[in-house]
């Protein structure tokens, strides 16, 4: 991203990160950054710095990844010091929730909204909060762990160690689990023709009218709407944006999600409330990291 907040080069590298050791992950990051830099036009050099976005618990002051939420063997990693040494670039560590909020606020809403909720919907569920014109980060940037609110008495275990969390019953992995359980019980689905499918595939199947996928997604979205409605009543935002990912489920299910979310909001909060799906389709977390880094560079 250049200083006009325009994307210059966009690349993605997928890998089996869960099976890698800590050092292998760091080496893979360094290799990818070096590869990415080779694609940048001469006019956009030199590189001002690198933003590393971590969706787990971080210490931004020391540049340490304290605890991962989706990876094993990733704790107390001095990632800023390590990457600065290997790459020779200034490195900034950013929380995933804050990265999402930056790009939504700056690039989609043009900083025009003072009270905003952005609902992240991927392998986990989180929320980014802007209140009274201020980004809310909390201690160690941990604000927004919305996916670990208990929403059901179902004894479904969550990776946080609790049971009945929103994330455990409504995030993308939960969709896959519910479809697979139902298919073993004899329910038919077009997803049964695939040797492997993920949460995005379930959403897409729902949009195409697969009855099992529709039922599973509707149930997950119902939990999501109820929980977001509670957040609305607490924080009184004027705009609530859902991750673009939910739009893959199709117009009918998305409309039901938005309407049910508004239904859970108090009447006093509803007249000024705008609930919709974000239009940003790009890799929002990496883009948000770049925005956060640029904001910091240009501020000084």
Secondary structure, DSSP 8 states (H G I E B T S, - for coil): --TTS-----------GGGS-HHHHHHHHHHHHHHHHTTS-GGG-S---EEEEESSEEETTTTEEEE-SS-SS-EEE-HHHHHHHHH-S-EEEEEHHHHHHHHIIIIISTT--SSEEEEEESSSEEEEEEETTEEE--GGG-TT-GGGSB--S---B-TTS-BSBHHHHHSHHHHHHHHHHHHHTT---GGGG-S---HHHHHHHHHTT-HHHHHHHHHHHHHHHHHHHHHHHHH--SEEEE-GGGGGG-HHHHHHHHHHHHHHS-HHHHTT-EEEE----S-HHHHHHHHHHHHHHHH-
